[in-house]
């Protein structure tokens, strides 16, 4: 098997909270938000991994750690065989070219005082790509590629609609011909009809450019269209990972099943449903044992004590749940 | 047949801006029956929220209601003096907003805000009533939550408190403007289940404003699809999804991704029109696959296409076969 393009191993990123008076009085270290709490996965060339979870599950932090926008506390991020965590800030430039990102809010991530052409040219200038004339041509080509016209380059971000701005954000990410594209909720700020347009654009671009992608989203419906594989995150950890069709057909982790049952579907087939009550606990006080157990309908004694590891239970399908393993073995409903 | 609970007739809202007048709502008419769940569906700028605000006469200046009538329980709200209107807003019907943080008072406790909404002059403990309401909306540890301030609550809990405040007046009609859009999907499901349960318990009618057809599919009886300030299609929910008779509705349904069916997405090309200086004809025509020359001239009639089913389109006959699949 070919070497994966990206390999993440035991990645940990904690954010310390401000030192409080109580901390001082008790002479203890300030509490931390355990945003990413030991995540591992590999991603093959040309594949797309969908990273799904609710707010605060750590999916965006994970993306930012891979981009080295945050420095992770521990673990490895191997990109094309090189551990990015050990590369110095100065040595990162070539990798910044090979890994690009599209953000959720296309307005906040574009400079409102720069024309779109200037924004795109700047990217090419920083990385010294082509001669000045070639750069001009490349900008026109990029705009066409994302469904805008070359003339749009003279306009400012404020003159575009949300969907068009997201097209510009995508053009900027593609300007450097990246190998890995991290898309962090690129559709969440858009209306339904525009969402479908941008989704289609990403599908087309991926096919024509052979991109490897990490697609971060809270919306399982959208993830299904783009991903080869899906990883579900809860409170800083991946709780289930499987090829897309497999995950949707045979979800094993109670949280995945709950997420799927919560999606308001038009139509919708009969499937196992778990309505969950309560809200996710704070990432500062992660429950002992399995981090999902306070909301889980299947909890057994073991779940309160022992945090389950991700285990392969079906071909290509891994789950971190004590009960799912047993359940699959006996083929019955939850105990 | 008895009169409907709410009848909106030819409602219009204009907002003057430096660039010109935005025609936010352009002649919206519909009725809501007692206990019914009615959805106003549309994308940003379709006028769904503004329609709701206009019903309550809560349009902020310089925006203004430029025409139409709103009959609620037999009274025309458009003619009512502000003082009487205040009473109806508090009692007859109430609105729940998308962002509860900005609708709640940040410096008052939950108890104070619920108590404020309770009707005056009844012999009961306001505290017990508030506690009872918090229990009904499923707030964990309600005794403690009475003393909490909004910032100490999560988004889902704030929306529950909003519902408790709404229920304090025992309204006949609840207007909910994107009540779950800011929430995570598992919390959204909880709040929607709660709204449905409370609606049954209190026998309220509900107007749900949303952009999410998935939510509509699971919650409502009838749907109005809005685009560029007009209702494009109005039908019973099952009818709308099975036999959509407006190209925009067909496009919207085709744009919704699904976890179950592996069907390709069919996006609607183009973007919604500028609501300033809208010309004659159908505002959707530039994005419509069925449009012809006649679509961009004159007013498009709202035609009756089936039992309780209306569409603002000249091509409904062509659509019948097209949308069959």
Interface residues (C-beta under 8 A of the other chain):
Chain A: X54 X55 X161 X163 X164 X191 X192 X193 X194 X195 X196 X197 X199 X200 X218 X219 X220 X221 X222 X224 X225 X245 X248 X258 X259 X260 X261 X262 X263 X264 X265 X266 X267 X268 X269 X271 X275 X276 X277 X278 X279 X280
Chain B: X43 X44 X140 X154 X156 X157 X184 X185 X186 X187 X188 X189 X190 X192 X193 X211 X212 X213 X214 X215 X217 X218 X241 X251 X252 X253 X254 X255 X256 X257 X258 X259 X260 X261 X262 X265 X266 X267 X268 X269 X271
